Amino acid sequence: MRSRRSLSTYWRTAILLLVILFTTTINLFAQQPTILTLNQPINISLSCLEPNDHPKYIYEIALDRGEYMEILCQQMGADIKMTISSPEGKKIAVVDSYSGAYGPECWRGISSSSGRYIVQIEVLSTRGADSKYSLTIPVKQNPTPNDSKRAQAQELYSRAWHFKNGTQRDMDEAYYLYDQAAVLYREAGDFLGEAQTTASSAALGCPTLTKRLKTDLQRSSIDLHRRLRERNGEAIALHSLGEIYAEDNRCSLAISCYREALKAYRELGDSQGEIIALNSLALVYCQVSQYQDALSYLKQALGVCKKACDNSKEALVMRHIGEVYEEMGQESQAAEYFRQAKALVR
C-alpha cells in the first residue's frame, strides 16, 4: 500500500511539473518580442477594454552604440504609455504625454551601448471598439548635431515628466526643464517636440506660471500644432485656453475656443473630448445666464454619451441638466433629470 501511494504521488508530481513546464513555455512564447525594423509600421487594433485591463505589447530594436533613433507611436483611440529599456534591462524613459488617446507619442535618443533595446507599449484605455495604435521607427542613423539636440531635449523632457505631479518646488523644476527642452527642440527644427513640450509647460500648476504666461504658452501650443496639422494637440490647447478665459470671465473668448476645440474633437471622432467641450460650452453659457443655450449643448452631450454607452458621463451630464433647470426655477424638470442620473449609477 505504501509503495502504491508513493507511486501515485510520484505520477501526480510528474504531471504537475509537466503542466507547469507547458504553461511556462506558452507564456514565454507569448512574451516573445516583435522585431521592429526601419519604416515598417506595426498596426495594432484593439477592442473596448475594461477599466482595469491594461494589455502590454513588447517590441525589440537592434542598435549599434552611438546610433540616433526615433520611435513614433500614433494613437488612434488608444491611450498608450511607452517604456524604453536598454539591452542591459535598465529603464531609459517613460513616454506618456498630455495627448490622451489621440495623436503622437514620440521618443528620441542616442544608444549608449550596442544590443537589442526593448520598447513596451501599455494600453491604458481605449475609446470604442475600433481603437488602434501604430508603431514606427522613422529614423535610425548616425546622429547629426540636430539629432543630438533632439536627444538632449528628450532627456530633459523625461526628467521634467517625473517632477510634474510633485511639490510646488518640483513643478518649478519641471517648468525649468521643459523650457530648456523647448529651446533645444526649436533649434533642432523639431516642431512636434516643441509643441508637446510647450503644452506640457502650460499644463503645470506651479506658481511660476502666471495667467498671462499660461495664455502665451497655450497660444504658442495652438500655433505649433496647427503648423503640424495635429488636431488633437490643437484641440487640447484650445480647450485649455478656453478654461483660462472662462476663469477670467472673458466668456466670448472662452466660447470661441471651446467651439474650435469641439470641431476638432468631432473631426477626430473623439467622443470623450466632444463631451468635455460640450459640457464646457454649457458652463460658460450658464455664467452669462443664457440657460437655453446651455441646455442645448448639454443635450447634445447627452446624445453623445448614449451613443458611446458611457453611463457615468451620461449621469454627470444629466445632473448638470438638472442643475440648469434648477437655476431656471423649473423644479419638476430638474427633479426628473436628477432621478434619471441617480438610476444610472446604481
C-alpha positions as CSV (number, residue, x, y, z in Angstrom):
1,M,0.0,0.0,0.0
2,R,2.8,2.3,0.9
3,S,4.6,1.8,-2.4
4,R,1.3,2.4,-4.4
5,R,0.8,5.7,-2.6
6,S,4.4,6.6,-3.3
7,L,3.9,5.7,-7.0
8,S,0.7,7.7,-7.1
9,T,2.3,10.7,-5.5
10,Y,5.2,10.4,-8.0
11,W,2.9,10.5,-11.0
12,R,0.9,13.4,-9.6
13,T,4.1,15.4,-9.1
14,A,5.4,14.5,-12.5
15,I,2.1,15.5,-14.2
16,L,2.0,18.8,-12.2
17,L,5.6,19.6,-13.3
18,L,4.7,18.9,-16.9
19,V,1.7,21.2,-16.7
20,I,3.8,24.0,-15.1
21,L,6.5,23.5,-17.8
22,F,3.9,23.6,-20.6
23,T,2.3,26.7,-19.2
24,T,5.6,28.4,-18.7
25,T,6.6,27.6,-22.3
26,I,3.3,29.1,-23.6
27,N,3.8,32.2,-21.5
28,L,7.4,32.6,-22.7
29,F,6.3,32.2,-26.3
30,A,3.5,34.7,-25.8
31,Q,6.0,37.2,-24.4
32,Q,8.4,36.9,-27.3
33,P,9.0,40.5,-28.6
34,T,8.1,41.6,-32.1
35,I,11.1,42.8,-34.0
36,L,10.9,46.5,-35.2
37,T,12.5,47.5,-38.5
38,L,13.1,50.9,-40.0
39,N,9.9,52.5,-41.6
40,Q,7.9,49.3,-41.2
41,P,4.8,50.3,-39.2
42,I,3.1,47.9,-36.9
43,N,-0.6,48.4,-36.6
44,I,-2.5,47.0,-33.6
45,S,-6.3,47.1,-33.4
46,L,-8.0,46.9,-30.0
47,S,-11.5,46.2,-28.8
48,C,-13.1,48.1,-25.8
49,L,-11.1,47.5,-22.7
50,E,-12.3,47.1,-19.2
51,P,-11.1,49.8,-16.8
52,N,-8.5,47.5,-15.1
53,D,-7.4,45.8,-18.3
54,H,-4.0,47.3,-19.5
55,P,-2.6,44.9,-22.1
56,K,1.2,45.2,-22.8
57,Y,3.0,44.7,-26.1
58,I,6.7,44.1,-26.3
59,Y,8.9,45.2,-29.2
60,E,12.7,44.9,-29.9
61,I,15.0,47.0,-32.0
62,A,18.7,46.3,-32.6
63,L,21.1,49.3,-32.3
64,D,24.8,50.0,-32.5
65,R,26.4,52.1,-29.9
66,G,26.0,55.8,-30.7
67,E,23.1,55.5,-33.2
68,Y,20.2,58.0,-33.1
69,M,16.7,56.6,-33.1
70,E,13.2,57.9,-33.1
71,I,10.2,55.8,-32.1
72,L,6.8,57.2,-33.1
73,C,3.5,55.8,-31.8
74,Q,0.4,57.2,-33.4
75,Q,-2.6,56.9,-31.0
76,M,-6.0,56.4,-32.7
77,G,-8.4,55.9,-29.9
78,A,-5.9,54.1,-27.7
79,D,-4.2,55.9,-24.9
80,I,-0.7,54.3,-24.6
81,K,2.3,54.5,-22.4
82,M,5.7,53.7,-23.9
83,T,8.6,52.5,-21.9
84,I,12.1,52.2,-23.4
85,S,14.7,49.8,-21.8
86,S,18.4,49.3,-22.7
87,P,20.0,45.9,-23.6
88,E,21.1,45.6,-20.0
89,G,17.4,45.9,-18.8
90,K,17.8,49.4,-17.5
91,K,14.7,51.6,-17.9
92,I,15.7,54.6,-20.1
93,A,12.5,56.6,-20.4
94,V,8.7,56.5,-19.9
95,V,6.7,58.4,-22.5
96,D,3.1,59.4,-21.7
97,S,2.3,63.0,-22.8
98,Y,-0.8,65.1,-22.3
99,S,-2.2,63.8,-25.7
100,G,-4.7,61.2,-24.3
101,A,-6.0,58.7,-26.7
102,Y,-5.3,60.5,-30.0
103,G,-2.2,62.0,-31.6
104,P,1.5,61.0,-31.4
105,E,3.8,59.8,-28.6
106,C,7.4,60.1,-29.6
107,W,10.8,59.2,-28.1
108,R,14.2,60.3,-29.5
109,G,17.5,59.0,-28.2
110,I,21.1,58.0,-28.8
111,S,22.1,54.5,-27.9
112,S,24.7,54.2,-25.1
113,S,25.6,50.6,-26.0
114,S,25.1,48.1,-28.8
115,G,22.4,45.5,-28.5
116,R,18.6,45.0,-28.5
117,Y,16.5,47.7,-27.0
118,I,13.1,46.9,-25.6
119,V,10.0,49.0,-26.3
120,Q,7.0,48.2,-24.2
121,I,3.6,49.6,-25.1
122,E,1.0,49.6,-22.4
123,V,-2.6,50.4,-23.4
124,L,-4.1,52.5,-20.6
125,S,-7.6,52.9,-22.1
126,T,-9.5,52.8,-25.4
127,R,-12.2,54.9,-26.9
128,G,-14.5,52.5,-28.7
129,A,-14.3,49.2,-30.5
130,D,-12.2,50.5,-33.4
131,S,-9.3,51.8,-31.3
132,K,-5.8,51.2,-32.6
133,Y,-2.2,52.4,-32.5
134,S,0.6,52.4,-35.0
135,L,4.3,52.0,-34.1
136,T,7.1,53.1,-36.4
137,I,10.8,53.6,-36.3
138,P,11.1,56.5,-38.8
139,V,14.8,57.3,-38.2
140,K,17.8,55.2,-37.3
141,Q,21.2,56.8,-38.2
142,N,24.4,58.2,-37.0
143,P,23.5,61.4,-35.2
144,T,23.7,64.8,-36.7
145,P,24.1,67.9,-34.5
146,N,20.4,68.5,-34.6
147,D,19.7,64.8,-33.7
148,S,22.0,65.3,-30.6
149,K,19.9,68.3,-29.6
150,R,16.7,66.3,-30.0
151,A,18.1,63.5,-27.9
152,Q,19.2,66.0,-25.2
153,A,15.8,67.7,-25.3
154,Q,14.0,64.3,-24.9
155,E,16.2,63.6,-21.8
156,L,15.2,66.9,-20.3
157,Y,11.5,66.3,-21.1
158,S,11.7,62.9,-19.5
159,R,13.3,64.3,-16.3
160,A,10.5,67.0,-16.2
161,W,7.9,64.3,-16.6
162,H,8.9,62.8,-13.2
163,F,8.6,66.2,-11.5
164,K,5.3,67.4,-12.9
165,N,3.0,65.9,-10.2
166,G,5.2,66.7,-7.2
167,T,5.5,69.6,-4.8
168,Q,5.5,73.2,-5.9
169,R,9.3,73.1,-6.0
170,D,9.2,70.0,-8.2
171,M,6.8,71.7,-10.6
172,D,9.1,74.8,-10.8
173,E,11.9,72.4,-11.6
174,A,9.7,70.7,-14.3
175,Y,8.9,74.1,-15.8
176,Y,12.6,75.0,-16.0
177,L,13.4,71.6,-17.7
178,Y,10.5,71.9,-20.1
179,D,11.7,75.4,-21.0
180,Q,15.2,74.2,-21.8
181,A,13.8,71.3,-23.8
182,A,11.6,73.6,-25.9
183,V,14.6,75.7,-26.8
184,L,16.6,72.7,-28.0
185,Y,13.6,71.3,-30.0
186,R,13.2,74.7,-31.6
187,E,16.9,74.9,-32.5
188,A,16.7,71.4,-34.0
189,G,13.6,72.2,-36.0
190,D,11.6,69.6,-34.2
191,F,8.1,71.2,-34.2
192,L,6.4,68.1,-32.6
193,G,8.8,68.1,-29.7
194,E,8.5,71.8,-29.2
195,A,4.7,71.7,-29.4
196,Q,4.4,68.8,-26.9
197,T,6.9,70.4,-24.5
198,T,5.1,73.8,-24.7
199,A,1.8,72.2,-24.0
200,S,3.3,70.3,-21.0
201,S,4.7,73.5,-19.6
202,A,1.3,75.2,-19.9
203,A,-0.4,72.4,-18.0
204,L,1.8,72.7,-14.9
205,G,0.2,74.1,-11.8
206,C,3.4,75.9,-10.5
207,P,3.4,79.5,-9.1
208,T,5.9,80.5,-11.8
209,L,3.2,80.3,-14.4
210,T,1.1,83.5,-14.2
211,K,-2.2,83.5,-16.2
212,R,-0.5,85.7,-18.8
213,L,2.3,83.2,-19.2
214,K,-0.1,80.3,-19.4
215,T,-2.1,82.1,-22.0
216,D,1.0,82.8,-24.1
217,L,2.1,79.1,-23.8
218,Q,-1.3,77.8,-24.9
219,R,-1.4,80.2,-27.9
220,S,2.1,79.0,-28.9
221,S,1.0,75.4,-28.5
222,I,-2.0,76.0,-30.7
223,D,0.2,77.6,-33.4
224,L,2.7,74.8,-33.3
225,H,0.1,72.1,-33.5
226,R,-1.6,73.9,-36.4
227,R,1.7,74.0,-38.2
228,L,1.9,70.3,-37.8
229,R,-1.8,69.8,-38.6
230,E,-2.0,67.8,-35.4
231,R,-5.6,68.3,-34.5
232,N,-5.7,66.5,-31.1
233,G,-2.9,68.7,-29.6
234,E,-4.6,71.7,-31.1
235,A,-8.0,70.8,-29.6
236,I,-6.4,70.2,-26.1
237,A,-4.6,73.6,-26.2
238,L,-7.8,75.3,-27.4
239,H,-9.8,73.8,-24.6
240,S,-7.2,74.7,-22.0
241,L,-7.0,78.3,-23.3
242,G,-10.9,78.4,-23.1
243,E,-10.6,77.4,-19.4
244,I,-8.3,80.4,-18.7
245,Y,-10.7,82.8,-20.4
246,A,-13.7,81.3,-18.6
247,E,-11.9,81.7,-15.3
248,D,-11.4,85.4,-16.1
249,N,-15.0,85.8,-17.2
250,R,-13.9,86.5,-20.7
251,C,-16.8,84.4,-21.8
252,S,-17.0,85.3,-25.6
253,L,-13.3,84.3,-26.0
254,A,-13.9,81.1,-24.0
255,I,-16.9,80.2,-26.2
256,S,-14.8,80.8,-29.3
257,C,-12.0,78.4,-28.1
258,Y,-14.4,75.7,-26.9
259,R,-16.3,75.8,-30.3
260,E,-13.0,75.3,-32.2
261,A,-12.0,72.5,-29.8
262,L,-15.4,70.9,-30.3
263,K,-14.9,71.0,-34.1
264,A,-11.5,69.3,-33.8
265,Y,-12.8,66.6,-31.5
266,R,-15.6,65.8,-33.8
267,E,-13.2,65.6,-36.8
268,L,-11.1,63.1,-34.8
269,G,-14.1,61.1,-33.7
270,D,-13.1,61.6,-30.0
271,S,-16.4,61.2,-28.2
272,Q,-14.9,61.9,-24.7
273,G,-13.3,65.1,-26.0
274,E,-16.6,66.1,-27.6
275,I,-18.5,65.5,-24.3
276,I,-16.0,67.6,-22.4
277,A,-16.1,70.5,-24.9
278,L,-19.9,70.5,-25.0
279,N,-20.1,70.5,-21.2
280,S,-17.6,73.4,-21.0
281,L,-19.7,75.4,-23.5
282,A,-22.7,74.8,-21.3
283,L,-20.9,76.0,-18.2
284,V,-19.9,79.3,-19.9
285,Y,-23.4,79.9,-21.1
286,C,-24.6,79.4,-17.6
287,Q,-22.0,82.0,-16.5
288,V,-23.8,84.6,-18.6
289,S,-27.3,83.3,-17.7
290,Q,-28.1,82.0,-21.2
291,Y,-29.7,78.9,-20.0
292,Q,-31.4,77.7,-23.1
293,D,-28.0,77.7,-25.0
294,A,-26.5,75.8,-22.0
295,L,-29.3,73.2,-22.2
296,S,-28.8,72.8,-26.0
297,Y,-25.1,71.9,-25.6
298,L,-25.8,69.6,-22.6
299,K,-28.5,67.7,-24.5
300,Q,-26.0,67.3,-27.4
301,A,-23.5,65.9,-24.9
302,L,-26.2,63.6,-23.5
303,G,-26.7,62.2,-27.0
304,V,-23.0,61.5,-27.4
305,C,-22.9,59.8,-24.1
306,K,-25.8,57.5,-25.0
307,K,-24.2,56.6,-28.3
308,A,-20.9,55.9,-26.6
309,C,-22.7,53.8,-23.9
310,D,-20.9,55.8,-21.2
311,N,-23.2,55.6,-18.2
312,S,-21.0,57.5,-15.8
313,K,-20.7,60.6,-18.1
314,E,-24.4,60.3,-19.0
315,A,-25.3,60.5,-15.3
316,L,-23.0,63.5,-14.9
317,V,-24.5,65.4,-17.8
318,M,-28.0,64.6,-16.6
319,R,-27.1,66.1,-13.2
320,H,-25.8,69.2,-15.0
321,I,-29.0,69.5,-16.9
322,G,-31.0,69.2,-13.7
323,E,-28.8,72.0,-12.2
324,V,-29.6,74.3,-15.1
325,Y,-33.3,73.6,-14.8
326,E,-33.0,74.5,-11.1
327,E,-31.4,77.8,-12.0
328,M,-34.3,78.4,-14.3
329,G,-36.8,77.7,-11.5
330,Q,-38.2,74.6,-13.2
331,E,-38.1,72.2,-10.2
332,S,-40.1,69.3,-11.7
333,Q,-37.8,69.1,-14.8
334,A,-34.8,69.3,-12.5
335,A,-36.1,66.5,-10.3
336,E,-36.7,64.2,-13.2
337,Y,-33.1,64.6,-14.5
338,F,-31.7,64.1,-11.0
339,R,-33.8,60.9,-10.7
340,Q,-32.6,59.6,-14.1
341,A,-29.0,60.4,-13.2
342,K,-29.3,58.5,-9.9
343,A,-30.8,55.5,-11.6
344,L,-27.8,55.2,-14.0
345,V,-25.2,55.0,-11.3
346,R,-26.9,52.4,-9.1
